[in-house]
Amino acid sequence: MTIDAWRLAESAAGAAVLLAVTAMPTAWHALDTSLTAVLGGMLALLTAGVYALHAVTFDCFRMTRHREKRSFSYTQSKD
C-alpha cells in the first residue's frame, strides 16, 4: 500500500485550515519555537488523522463498489 500524494495534500491543506482558523489567532501573539513545535506536531497529527479517515472511507467505497450500485438508501427515499 502506497501513500496517495493527492489525498495527503488534501489532508494537509484541511489540517492547515483548521489550525489557521482555531489556533493561530490565539497563538500568534505568543509564537515562539516551542509553540511552533507544538503546532507542527498538531498539524502532523491532524494530517495523519484526516488521511486515515479519507483512506478508510474511500477505500471502503471502492471495495464495496458503492458508486457502481448507486444505492444510497440511507440518504434518499423512494417517495
C-alpha positions in Angstrom: 0.0 0.0 0.0 1.4 3.3 -1.0 0.7 6.9 0.1 -1.5 8.8 -2.3 0.0 12.2 -2.9 -3.2 13.9 -3.7 -5.0 12.5 -0.7 -2.0 13.6 1.5 -2.0 17.1 0.1 -5.8 17.4 0.7 -5.4 16.2 4.2 -2.5 18.6 4.9 -4.5 21.5 3.5 -7.5 20.7 5.6 -5.4 20.4 8.7 -3.7 23.7 8.0 -7.0 25.5 7.5 -8.3 24.0 10.8 -5.2 25.2 12.7 -5.2 28.6 11.0 -8.8 29.2 12.0 -8.7 27.8 15.5 -5.2 28.1 17.0 -3.4 30.8 15.1 -5.5 33.8 16.2 -4.8 33.0 19.8 -1.2 31.7 19.5 0.0 34.4 17.1 1.0 36.8 19.9 2.9 34.2 21.9 4.5 32.4 19.0 8.0 31.1 19.9 10.0 28.0 19.0 8.3 25.7 21.5 4.8 26.7 20.4 5.8 26.4 16.8 6.9 22.8 17.5 3.6 22.1 19.2 1.6 23.5 16.3 3.8 21.5 13.9 3.0 18.3 15.8 -0.7 19.2 15.8 -0.5 19.7 12.1 1.2 16.3 11.6 -1.4 14.6 13.8 -4.4 16.2 12.2 -3.0 15.4 8.7 -2.5 11.8 9.6 -6.0 11.5 11.1 -7.7 13.1 8.1 -5.6 11.0 5.7 -6.6 7.8 7.6 -10.3 8.8 7.7 -10.3 9.5 4.0 -8.4 6.3 3.2 -10.8 4.2 5.1 -13.9 5.8 3.7 -12.9 5.9 0.1 -11.3 2.5 0.1 -14.3 1.0 1.7 -16.5 2.6 -1.1 -14.1 1.2 -3.7 -14.1 -2.3 -2.3 -17.8 -2.5 -1.9 -18.4 -0.9 -5.3 -20.8 1.5 -3.7 -20.6 4.0 -6.5 -21.5 1.5 -9.2 -24.6 0.3 -7.3 -25.9 3.8 -6.9 -27.7 2.6 -3.7 -28.0 5.5 -1.3 -30.8 4.1 0.7 -30.0 6.0 3.8 -29.9 9.4 2.1 -32.7 9.2 -0.5 -36.2 7.9 -0.1 -38.2 6.3 -2.9 -41.3 8.5 -2.4 
